[in-house]
Amino acid sequence: MSDYIDQMNRALRPVAPPQILEGVYTEDQFHRLQEIIKRDGPWPTIAAHHFQSVEELIATVTGVVPEGLDLTLDDIASPQFRGFYAQNSVSFYPEINDCFYNDGFLELVKNYWGAQYAKPTMMLFNVCGPYPAVAPPPAHLDAVTFRGVRYENSPVWLMNCMAKSGLFTDHLVKMAQVITWWYTGENGTFTYWPDGPLGDPKILQHPLWNKGVVVQNELMFHRGDPVGAFDSPPIANLKHLSEMGYDPDADRWNIYTDGEPVHSYEPQDMRFLVHWNAEVYADRDEMRRSMDHTDDLTIEEAIGRLLADMRGKGMKVAEPSDPLHDTEFIRAVVSAYTIAPTTEWLEFPAA
């Protein structure tokens, strides 16, 4: 193992192993959370929220699009859908304020870090049903937050490559999540690598009803395992901009493409995930440094530091005209800072 791969492997692990929780929400809270998903859909795919090109998506999970392979986001569309309950520390739905501004969760994440202060920043949900799977899904990092470079102003691929580079650790913002699942079907578990991407994986097993973890997903590779039987029926005409919504008249969930239903699920087949996120501060000094923006990075500084580091490694990298969306530049950054779990132990049927 090269020194640099070893460095990335040591850097990409959480502050502590995930802490497993049972009975995370009350039945009434879950009912209110689910009612919002049913009422206000349809909801876009997870990828549609965050990526404008195949290169940006691949940069998040690590890997490089092979030369000559002409892929579109429709070609690799995944039937997993997302919406937001809260962003920027603002709850969008007063009926779930007790879930978002959650004293119990704040104590959990402060204790997880051994820190004095925390604030809720975001709350989202993922929803999906069974889909066919012929290969293990790629592991990924959640958006890694830095002072000045964060998901509100930067693409996920950039933040995650910054984390892998190891060049920006002094600006890393402490984060923690409480993530909870409701799912009674086959598979659909949670796999994670708490000892670095080259360490042994662990799995959060069934039962997954109202079961959760306290975790730092930004610096721990993880994945949601395939939902349902591996040979579940295929989803015809699934696209990057497909949506998922609930049909109250039929009491079923539909995937819509261009406004037309292309696939349906019964309620008992659905897998729900709720992701609550908080920023954590070791003490008041760290809190002030984040709040007053006196020690923020700029996107231009981050790009410049990556360019200098890549060129220092002997790479020939052209000055990007639009660095946040320049696919050639993104390919170069990904190739410079790439590491991913290599241990696969889920068995999939032969194609």
VEXTOR-51680 format. One line per 10 residues: for each residue x, y, z of C-alpha. Coordinates in steps of 0.1 Angstrom, whole numbers. Layout:
N
X/Y/Z ~ ...
***
This chain:
351
0/0/0 ~ 14/34/-9 ~ 19/60/17 ~ -8/82/2 ~ -34/54/0 ~ -26/46/36 ~ -31/83/45 ~ -65/84/29 ~ -75/51/45 ~ -66/65/79
-84/98/73 ~ -116/84/60 ~ -131/70/92 ~ -156/85/117 ~ -146/100/150 ~ -163/69/167 ~ -180/38/154 ~ -218/42/148 ~ -239/39/179 ~ -270/17/173
-304/30/185 ~ -338/13/189 ~ -371/30/190 ~ -358/63/177 ~ -391/80/170 ~ -426/76/185 ~ -453/61/164 ~ -470/96/163 ~ -438/112/150 ~ -433/86/123
-469/90/112 ~ -464/128/108 ~ -431/123/90 ~ -447/98/66 ~ -478/119/60 ~ -456/147/46 ~ -440/123/22 ~ -474/111/10 ~ -490/145/8 ~ -463/167/-8
-448/143/-34 ~ -439/133/-60 ~ -402/135/-51 ~ -371/136/-73 ~ -343/110/-74 ~ -315/114/-49 ~ -291/120/-78 ~ -312/147/-94 ~ -308/168/-62 ~ -270/167/-64
-255/159/-98 ~ -255/175/-132 ~ -231/150/-149 ~ -220/114/-147 ~ -185/126/-137 ~ -199/145/-107 ~ -218/114/-95 ~ -189/91/-100 ~ -166/115/-81 ~ -188/111/-50
-186/73/-49 ~ -150/73/-62 ~ -140/61/-96 ~ -133/74/-130 ~ -156/71/-161 ~ -136/50/-185 ~ -124/68/-216 ~ -146/62/-246 ~ -176/52/-224 ~ -205/75/-233
-229/74/-203 ~ -257/97/-194 ~ -274/102/-160 ~ -304/83/-174 ~ -282/53/-181 ~ -273/50/-145 ~ -305/62/-129 ~ -313/46/-95 ~ -349/43/-82 ~ -342/61/-49
-360/93/-41 ~ -354/122/-17 ~ -370/152/-1 ~ -361/177/26 ~ -379/184/59 ~ -355/211/69 ~ -324/229/56 ~ -301/256/69 ~ -314/250/104 ~ -350/259/93
-378/234/96 ~ -401/235/66 ~ -430/218/84 ~ -441/231/118 ~ -459/198/125 ~ -425/181/129 ~ -407/208/148 ~ -404/184/177 ~ -385/160/154 ~ -361/185/139
-354/207/170 ~ -349/175/190 ~ -332/179/224 ~ -325/142/226 ~ -308/140/193 ~ -286/171/202 ~ -275/153/234 ~ -267/121/214 ~ -244/139/189 ~ -227/160/215
-219/129/235 ~ -208/111/203 ~ -182/138/197 ~ -175/146/233 ~ -184/182/225 ~ -202/211/242 ~ -225/225/216 ~ -245/214/186 ~ -273/227/163 ~ -296/209/139
-288/218/103 ~ -308/196/80 ~ -333/168/79 ~ -342/147/48 ~ -358/115/39 ~ -352/88/13 ~ -379/65/0 ~ -377/35/-24 ~ -392/1/-31 ~ -376/-31/-44
-355/-30/-75 ~ -334/-55/-94 ~ -297/-57/-84 ~ -269/-76/-102 ~ -239/-60/-85 ~ -232/-45/-51 ~ -241/-8/-50 ~ -211/15/-46 ~ -202/29/-12 ~ -200/66/-8
-194/95/16 ~ -220/120/25 ~ -212/157/17 ~ -182/166/37 ~ -186/201/52 ~ -158/226/55 ~ -158/262/69 ~ -167/282/38 ~ -172/252/14 ~ -204/234/22
-234/219/5 ~ -252/253/4 ~ -226/267/-20 ~ -206/238/-34 ~ -212/205/-53 ~ -209/173/-33 ~ -181/159/-56 ~ -158/188/-47 ~ -163/185/-9 ~ -158/148/-10
-126/150/-30 ~ -114/177/-7 ~ -119/153/22 ~ -100/125/4 ~ -71/148/-4 ~ -63/154/32 ~ -54/191/24 ~ -83/207/43 ~ -86/190/77 ~ -80/222/96
-112/236/81 ~ -134/205/86 ~ -167/211/103 ~ -177/184/129 ~ -209/168/119 ~ -231/139/131 ~ -263/123/120 ~ -291/103/135 ~ -303/81/107 ~ -334/59/111
-349/31/89 ~ -384/16/86 ~ -384/-14/64 ~ -396/-50/69 ~ -388/-65/35 ~ -359/-85/21 ~ -324/-71/21 ~ -323/-32/23 ~ -297/-33/51 ~ -269/-7/59
-233/-15/52 ~ -205/7/66 ~ -167/8/69 ~ -159/23/104 ~ -122/13/101 ~ -115/31/68 ~ -124/20/33 ~ -97/-7/33 ~ -109/-21/67 ~ -135/-48/73
-172/-37/66 ~ -200/-41/91 ~ -237/-43/85 ~ -267/-31/104 ~ -290/-61/103 ~ -328/-65/104 ~ -351/-58/121 ~ -349/-23/107 ~ -382/-9/120 ~ -375/24/138
-339/14/141 ~ -311/39/138 ~ -275/50/142 ~ -256/80/155 ~ -228/84/130 ~ -204/107/111 ~ -213/96/76 ~ -191/123/60 ~ -159/105/68 ~ -172/69/67
-178/50/35 ~ -213/34/37 ~ -241/23/14 ~ -277/13/15 ~ -279/-23/3 ~ -303/-33/-24 ~ -340/-32/-14 ~ -361/-63/-20 ~ -352/-96/-38 ~ -322/-93/-61
-344/-105/-90 ~ -372/-79/-83 ~ -391/-68/-114 ~ -373/-43/-135 ~ -384/-7/-137 ~ -392/3/-172 ~ -384/38/-185 ~ -366/49/-153 ~ -348/82/-158 ~ -326/106/-139
-356/130/-135 ~ -382/103/-126 ~ -401/109/-94 ~ -418/89/-67 ~ -452/97/-53 ~ -481/82/-33 ~ -515/77/-49 ~ -540/79/-20 ~ -569/66/-41 ~ -551/34/-50
-531/32/-17 ~ -499/26/-36 ~ -466/43/-45 ~ -458/51/-81 ~ -426/60/-100 ~ -434/86/-126 ~ -414/95/-157 ~ -425/125/-176 ~ -456/126/-155 ~ -467/91/-163
-466/61/-139 ~ -441/35/-150 ~ -439/13/-118 ~ -459/7/-87 ~ -453/-6/-52 ~ -476/-17/-24 ~ -472/1/10 ~ -456/-29/27 ~ -428/-29/1 ~ -415/5/9
-383/14/26 ~ -382/48/44 ~ -351/65/58 ~ -350/97/78 ~ -317/115/81 ~ -313/142/108 ~ -280/162/107 ~ -263/185/131 ~ -231/206/133 ~ -211/200/164
-187/224/182 ~ -161/213/207 ~ -163/246/225 ~ -172/282/222 ~ -141/291/203 ~ -148/266/176 ~ -184/277/175 ~ -174/313/170 ~ -149/304/143 ~ -177/288/123
-203/314/130 ~ -183/346/124 ~ -166/332/92 ~ -132/346/101 ~ -115/314/91 ~ -135/303/60 ~ -121/288/28 ~ -133/300/-5 ~ -141/277/-34 ~ -114/295/-54
-89/287/-26 ~ -99/251/-25 ~ -96/247/-63 ~ -62/264/-63 ~ -49/241/-35 ~ -61/210/-53 ~ -45/222/-86 ~ -12/229/-69 ~ -12/195/-51 ~ -20/176/-83
7/194/-103 ~ 31/188/-74 ~ 24/151/-79 ~ 34/154/-115 ~ 0/155/-130 ~ -6/177/-160 ~ -39/195/-153 ~ -53/223/-174 ~ -67/254/-157 ~ -104/248/-157
-127/274/-171 ~ -157/263/-150 ~ -141/242/-122 ~ -173/231/-105 ~ -187/216/-137 ~ -157/211/-160 ~ -159/173/-167 ~ -122/170/-176 ~ -111/188/-144 ~ -135/166/-124
-120/135/-139 ~ -85/147/-131 ~ -94/154/-94 ~ -111/121/-90 ~ -81/102/-105 ~ -58/120/-81 ~ -78/114/-50 ~ -95/80/-53 ~ -100/53/-27 ~ -130/31/-21
-139/-1/-2 ~ -125/-32/-18 ~ -142/-58/4 ~ -174/-72/-12 ~ -191/-100/6 ~ -228/-97/-5 ~ -235/-125/-29 ~ -253/-116/-61 ~ -268/-139/-86 ~ -250/-143/-119
-262/-119/-146
***
